[in-house]
Amino acid sequence: MAMNRDAVVAAVGDVLMPTWSADRDKFDRIDRWARWDHDPPHRPKNATAEYKELAARAQAPWGALIVSSVVQTLYVDGYRRPKAPEDNRAWLIWQANGWDARQIHVHRAALTYGIAYAYALPGKTLSGEPMPKLRGVSPREMVAVYDDPADDDFPQMAMLVRKARNGYRLRVFDERFVHDLFLEHEVGKPKYVGTEVHDVGVCPVVRYANRFDLEGRAVGEIEPFIPILGRIDQTVFDRLVVQRFASWIVRTIAGMDVKKSADENEMSVREVLSLLRVNDFLLSPDKDTKFGSLPATPLDGFIKAEERDLTDLAAVSQTPAFELLGGIANLSAEALDALKSSQDAKSDEVKHQFGESHELLLRLAAHIAGDTETAEDYEAQVIWKDTSIRSLAHAADAFGKLCQSLGVPPEVLWPKIPVFTQQDVDEAKRLAAESDATDALLRELVDGASSFPAEVA
């Protein structure tokens, strides 16, 4: 619904800002674990600087790897109807806004936090031509309010929060306006700055949700695994402490006076030990002297514990174990496909979720551009790039058999060639069409020449 000035100020103070503040702490914690500045492992109460340094070295961004392993399988490469040879007109809006790259930022945010947003507003190209403006937004900087969080495509209102030097710059979206406000403190009455009219007819914000359920809840790929991520860091920290302080053999001597004798020229035992070399022997004049050693603490248990924790993380996050543990070599493409089957299923689920959001955003953009036909084209779908692990030789062999044995047209298989982008596929189709036209012309010329009467000598 469209709001007036007083309604916007009230909504910011009563609903939007409190909701954003409540979510911020959760998202900030997730952000720390997704990067490399998360909670350190437990240390001794009176930890020295050396212990603190070891704790810092024990932290690793495993959460970022979980997210990246899925993000790197998600690339939208086209937008068209199932049987259409060319991309939908809305694809030009996608390209003009640089969403070949921006989509990655949205995917990463949605997988990290569980939710992300994109908005569409009227805009212009550098030459002044009308072109909808599409931008992605992190949930750390935006909050949206829905009448039915699980079912509504568009929110009732949304607020974009940007920190300024002396407060917060706010942009509140509703179905007709973008309201600009300024807030000095999180708690207080914002100052109304101005209004921008967009007249889209809906709040022009689209939600990207991961693991979305019927209650409107979304979960990212970091928050559920924070306990395991902390466990891994703790195991590594314990190993580093043992490695630093107890991983070598300690030599012991009992029954020998460590002080100097009456002879000032004779060295003490401490001085002798400080000069001891690998091939030296220790002898004692006292028959009661006993030499011994304290064994080093083995590190094998800590290494196995870390491997066990990483295996658990791989299982519950559907991340291929070899990406966390390494240690694979000389595996065929089929073996790698089998190892990645669980992640492939997870990636397919994400594609269905995010794909619907991309399509909604493109229809919204077409509506803003005044292209009613494209805005109401519910058959058009985004085309996801095939990122499965296959060698070019393996793919060529498989596709060749499909063409020869089953009669599958080669054009159908071009988009599935591992190294082909959508531009490569379009170029191949263009060249094939030109080749067919040339062949047809040559056949026509040959047939025409054969119909001429033979020259009489």
C-alpha positions in Angstrom: 0.0 0.0 0.0 1.1 3.6 -0.7 1.9 5.5 2.5 1.9 9.2 3.3 4.7 11.0 5.2 3.3 10.4 8.7 2.6 6.7 8.0 6.1 6.2 6.8 7.7 7.8 9.8 5.4 5.7 12.1 6.2 2.5 10.2 9.9 3.1 10.5 9.8 3.7 14.2 7.2 1.0 15.1 7.9 -1.9 12.7 10.8 -1.6 10.2 13.6 -0.4 12.4 12.9 -2.7 15.3 12.6 -5.7 12.9 15.9 -4.7 11.2 17.6 -4.3 14.6 16.4 -7.7 15.9 17.6 -9.5 12.8 20.9 -7.6 12.6 22.6 -9.4 15.5 21.8 -12.8 14.0 23.0 -11.8 10.5 26.2 -10.3 11.9 27.0 -13.5 13.8 26.4 -15.5 10.6 28.6 -13.1 8.7 31.5 -13.6 11.1 31.3 -17.4 10.7 31.0 -17.1 6.9 34.2 -15.1 6.7 37.2 -15.4 9.0 36.5 -13.3 12.0 34.2 -15.7 13.9 34.2 -16.7 17.6 37.6 -18.0 18.7 38.0 -21.4 20.3 37.9 -21.8 24.1 41.3 -20.9 25.7 42.7 -21.1 29.2 41.2 -18.4 31.5 44.5 -16.5 31.8 45.7 -17.2 28.3 49.0 -15.7 27.3 49.7 -13.9 24.1 51.1 -17.1 22.7 47.9 -19.0 23.4 45.8 -16.2 21.8 48.0 -16.3 18.7 47.5 -20.1 18.4 43.7 -19.6 18.8 43.8 -17.1 15.9 45.7 -19.5 13.8 43.2 -22.3 14.5 40.3 -20.4 12.9 39.5 -21.3 9.3 36.6 -20.2 7.0 35.1 -23.6 6.4 31.6 -21.9 6.3 32.7 -19.9 3.3 33.7 -23.1 1.5 30.2 -24.6 2.1 28.6 -21.6 0.5 31.0 -21.2 -2.4 30.7 -24.9 -3.3 27.0 -24.3 -4.1 27.4 -20.7 -5.4 29.8 -21.9 -8.1 27.2 -24.2 -9.5 24.6 -21.4 -10.0 24.9 -19.3 -13.1 21.9 -18.1 -15.0 22.8 -18.1 -18.7 19.5 -17.2 -20.5 15.8 -16.5 -20.1 13.3 -17.9 -22.6 10.3 -20.1 -23.2 11.0 -23.8 -23.3 10.8 -24.1 -27.1 11.9 -20.6 -28.1 15.1 -20.2 -30.1 16.0 -16.8 -28.7 16.0 -15.2 -25.2 13.1 -13.3 -23.9 13.2 -9.5 -24.3 13.6 -9.1 -20.6 17.1 -10.7 -21.0 18.3 -7.4 -22.4 17.4 -5.7 -19.0 19.3 -8.4 -17.2 22.4 -7.8 -19.4 22.1 -4.0 -19.2 22.2 -4.2 -15.4 25.3 -6.4 -15.3 23.4 -9.3 -13.7 25.8 -11.9 -15.2 27.9 -10.8 -12.2 25.3 -9.4 -9.8 23.5 -12.7 -9.7 26.5 -14.2 -8.0 26.3 -11.6 -5.2 22.6 -12.3 -4.6 23.1 -16.1 -4.6 26.0 -15.9 -2.2 24.0 -13.6 0.2 20.9 -15.8 0.1 22.9 -19.0 0.7 24.9 -17.4 3.5 22.1 -15.7 5.5 19.1 -17.7 4.2 17.6 -14.7 2.5 18.5 -11.8 0.2 16.7 -9.2 -1.8 16.6 -7.5 -5.1 14.7 -4.4 -6.2 13.6 -3.0 -9.5 13.0 0.7 -10.2 12.7 2.9 -13.2 16.1 4.0 -14.5 18.0 5.1 -17.6 21.0 4.0 -19.6 24.1 6.2 -20.0 22.6 7.6 -23.2 19.4 8.5 -21.4 17.2 5.7 -22.7 14.7 4.2 -20.3 15.9 1.1 -18.6 14.8 -0.5 -15.4 17.4 -0.5 -12.6 18.0 -3.9 -10.9 20.1 -4.2 -7.7 20.7 -6.9 -5.2 20.7 -6.2 -1.4 22.1 -8.1 1.6 19.6 -8.8 4.4 22.0 -7.0 6.7 20.9 -3.8 4.9 17.3 -4.5 4.1 14.1 -5.7 5.9 10.8 -6.5 4.2 7.4 -6.9 5.8 4.8 -9.3 4.3 1.1 -9.8 4.9 1.6 -13.6 4.4 5.4 -14.3 4.6 5.0 -17.7 3.0 2.7 -16.9 0.1 3.1 -13.3 -1.0 5.3 -12.5 -3.9 5.8 -8.9 -3.0 6.1 -7.3 0.5 3.8 -4.6 1.8 6.8 -2.4 2.4 10.6 -2.7 2.6 13.4 -0.6 4.0 17.0 -0.3 2.8 19.4 0.8 5.6 22.8 2.4 4.8 25.1 3.5 7.6 26.2 7.1 7.4 28.9 8.9 9.3 26.5 10.3 11.8 23.5 8.0 11.6 21.5 5.9 9.1 20.1 6.7 5.6 16.8 5.0 5.1 14.9 4.2 1.9 11.4 2.9 2.4 9.7 1.2 -0.6 5.9 0.9 -1.0 3.7 0.3 -4.0 4.1 3.8 -5.4 6.9 5.7 -3.7 10.5 5.4 -2.4 10.7 7.5 0.8 14.0 8.9 1.9 14.6 9.4 5.6 17.5 10.0 8.0 17.9 8.6 11.5 20.6 9.7 14.0 20.1 6.7 16.4 18.5 3.3 16.1 15.9 4.4 18.6 14.2 7.7 17.8 12.1 9.5 15.3 13.5 9.6 11.8 13.7 12.8 9.8 11.7 12.7 6.5 13.9 13.9 3.6 12.0 13.4 0.4 10.0 11.1 -1.9 10.6 9.5 -5.3 7.7 8.3 -7.4 8.0 4.9 -9.1 4.3 4.0 -9.7 5.1 0.3 -10.1 1.9 -0.8 -8.4 3.6 -3.2 -6.0 6.5 -2.8 -3.6 9.3 -3.5 -6.1 11.3 -5.9 -3.9 11.8 -9.6 -4.7 12.9 -12.1 -2.1 15.5 -14.8 -2.6 15.0 -17.5 0.1 17.0 -20.7 0.8 15.3 -23.7 2.3 12.0 -21.8 2.4 9.1 -23.5 4.2 5.3 -23.0 4.5 5.7 -20.9 7.5 7.8 -18.3 5.7 11.1 -19.3 7.3 14.4 -19.5 5.5 17.7 -21.0 6.6 21.2 -20.4 5.2 24.1 -22.7 4.8 26.0 -21.3 7.8 23.7 -21.0 10.9 22.8 -24.7 11.3 26.5 -25.7 11.2 28.0 -23.2 13.5 28.4 -25.8 16.3 30.4 -28.1 14.0 32.4 -25.2 12.7 33.3 -24.3 16.2 34.2 -27.9 17.0 36.6 -28.0 14.1 38.4 -24.8 15.3 38.6 -26.2 18.9 40.1 -29.4 17.7 42.7 -27.6 15.6 43.5 -25.2 18.5 44.0 -28.2 20.9 46.4 -29.8 18.4 48.3 -26.5 17.9 48.8 -26.2 21.7 50.1 -29.8 22.0 52.2 -29.3 18.9 53.7 -26.1 20.4 54.2 -27.3 24.0 54.2 -31.1 24.2 55.1 -32.6 20.9 58.8 -33.5 21.7 60.6 -35.9 24.1 61.7 -34.4 27.4 65.1 -35.7 28.8 65.2 -36.3 32.5 68.1 -36.8 35.0 67.6 -37.9 38.6 70.3 -38.1 41.4 72.8 -35.7 39.9 73.7 -32.3 41.4 73.0 -29.6 39.0 75.2 -27.1 40.8 78.9 -26.5 40.2 81.5 -28.4 42.3 84.2 -26.7 44.3 86.3 -26.6 41.1 85.4 -23.3 39.5 86.7 -24.6 36.1 84.2 -27.5 36.1 80.9 -26.8 34.3 77.5 -27.4 35.9 75.1 -30.0 34.6 72.9 -27.3 33.1 75.9 -25.9 31.2 76.8 -29.4 29.9 73.2 -30.0 28.8 73.2 -26.8 26.9 76.2 -27.9 24.9 75.0 -31.5 24.3 75.1 -32.7 20.7 73.3 -35.6 19.0 76.3 -38.0 19.1 77.3 -37.1 22.7 76.9 -39.4 25.8 76.1 -38.4 29.4 78.1 -40.0 32.2 77.7 -39.6 35.9 80.2 -40.5 38.6 77.3 -41.2 41.0 75.9 -44.7 40.6 72.5 -43.6 41.8 72.0 -41.2 38.9 69.2 -42.2 36.6 68.6 -41.0 33.0 65.2 -41.1 31.4 62.7 -39.3 29.2 59.1 -38.2 29.1 57.4 -39.2 25.8 56.0 -36.7 23.4 52.2 -36.3 23.2 51.1 -37.9 19.9 49.2 -35.8 17.4 47.4 -38.6 15.6 44.3 -38.4 17.8 43.9 -34.7 17.1 44.4 -35.2 13.4 41.8 -38.0 13.3 39.4 -35.9 15.4 39.6 -33.1 12.9 39.0 -35.4 10.0 36.0 -36.8 11.8 34.6 -33.3 12.3 35.1 -32.4 8.7 33.4 -35.7 7.6 30.4 -34.8 9.8 30.3 -31.3 8.3 30.4 -32.7 4.8 27.6 -35.1 5.5 25.2 -32.7 7.2 25.9 -29.8 4.7 25.8 -32.0 1.6 29.3 -30.8 0.6 31.5 -33.4 -1.2 33.9 -34.8 1.4 36.9 -34.5 -1.0 36.4 -30.7 -1.1 36.9 -30.6 2.7 39.4 -33.4 3.2 41.2 -33.5 -0.2 43.2 -36.7 -0.8 41.7 -37.8 -4.2 43.6 -38.5 -7.3 43.1 -40.2 -10.7 39.3 -40.4 -10.4 37.2 -40.6 -13.5 34.4 -38.1 -14.3 31.8 -40.8 -13.4 33.4 -41.2 -9.9 33.5 -37.5 -9.3 29.8 -37.3 -10.4 28.9 -39.9 -7.8 30.8 -38.1 -5.1 29.0 -34.9 -5.9 25.5 -36.4 -6.2 24.3 -35.2 -2.8 25.5 -31.6 -3.6 23.9 -31.8 -7.1 20.6 -32.6 -5.5 21.0 -29.6 -3.1 22.0 -27.4 -6.0 18.9 -28.4 -8.0 16.7 -27.5 -5.1 18.4 -24.1 -4.9 17.9 -23.5 -8.6 14.2 -24.1 -8.3 13.9 -21.6 -5.5 16.2 -18.9 -6.9 14.9 -19.5 -10.4 11.4 -18.4 -9.5 12.7 -15.3 -7.8 14.8 -14.4 -10.9 11.8 -14.9 -13.2 9.6 -12.7 -10.9 12.3 -10.0 -10.9 12.5 -10.1 -14.7 8.7 -9.9 -15.1 8.7 -7.0 -12.7 11.4 -5.3 -14.7 9.4 -5.8 -18.0 6.4 -4.3 -16.3 8.4 -1.3 -15.3 9.7 -1.0 -18.9 6.0 -1.1 -20.2 6.4 -4.5 -21.9 3.1 -6.0 -20.9 3.5 -9.1 -23.0 6.8 -10.0 -21.4 5.6 -9.1 -17.9 2.7 -11.6 -18.3 4.8 -14.3 -19.9 4.7 -17.0 -17.2 6.1 -19.7 -19.5 9.5 -18.1 -19.8 12.2 -19.6 -17.5 15.7 -18.8 -16.6 18.3 -21.2 -18.1 21.0 -22.4 -15.7 24.5 -23.1 -17.0 25.6 -26.7 -16.8 28.5 -26.7 -14.3 28.7 -30.5 -13.7 32.2 -32.0 -13.7 32.8 -33.5 -17.1 35.8 -33.4 -19.4 35.3 -32.1 -22.9 36.4 -35.5 -24.4 33.9 -37.4 -22.1 31.1 -35.0 -23.1 31.9 -35.2 -26.8 31.9 -39.0 -26.7 28.6 -39.2 -24.9 26.9 -36.6 -27.0 28.2 -38.2 -30.2 26.6 -41.5 -29.2 23.3 -39.7 -28.4 23.3 -38.2 -31.9 24.3 -41.4 -33.8 22.4 -44.0 -31.7 19.3 -42.1 -30.7 19.1 -39.5 -33.4 19.1 -36.6 -31.0 19.7 -33.3 -33.0 23.1 -31.8 -32.3 21.6 -28.4 -31.6 19.8 -29.8 -28.6 23.1 -30.8 -27.0 25.1 -27.7 -27.7 24.0 -25.9 -24.4 25.3 -28.9 -22.5 28.8 -28.8 -23.8 30.9 -27.9 -20.7 33.0 -25.1 -22.2 30.1 -23.5 -24.1 28.5 -20.3 -22.8 25.1 -19.1 -24.1 26.8 -16.8 -26.5 28.8 -19.7 -27.9 25.5 -21.7 -28.4 23.9 -18.7 -30.1 26.9 -18.3 -32.4 26.9 -22.0 -33.2 23.2 -21.8 -34.2 23.9 -18.8 -36.4 26.8 -20.4 -38.2 24.7 -23.6 -38.6 21.9 -21.6 -40.1 24.3 -19.8 -42.5 25.8 -23.2 -43.5 22.4 -24.7 -44.2 21.5 -21.6 -46.3 24.8 -22.0 -48.2 24.2 -25.7 -48.8 20.7 -25.0 -50.1 22.0 -22.4 -52.5 24.7 -24.7 -53.8 22.2 -27.5 -54.3 19.9 -25.1 -56.2 22.7 -24.0 -58.4 23.8 -27.6 -59.1 20.3 -28.6 -59.9 19.8 -25.6 -62.2 23.0 -26.3 -64.1 22.0 -29.9 -64.7 18.8 -28.9 -66.4 20.6 -26.9 -69.1 20.7 -28.6 -72.5 24.1 -29.9 -73.5 26.1 -27.7 -75.8 26.1 -28.9 -79.4 29.6 -29.1 -80.9 
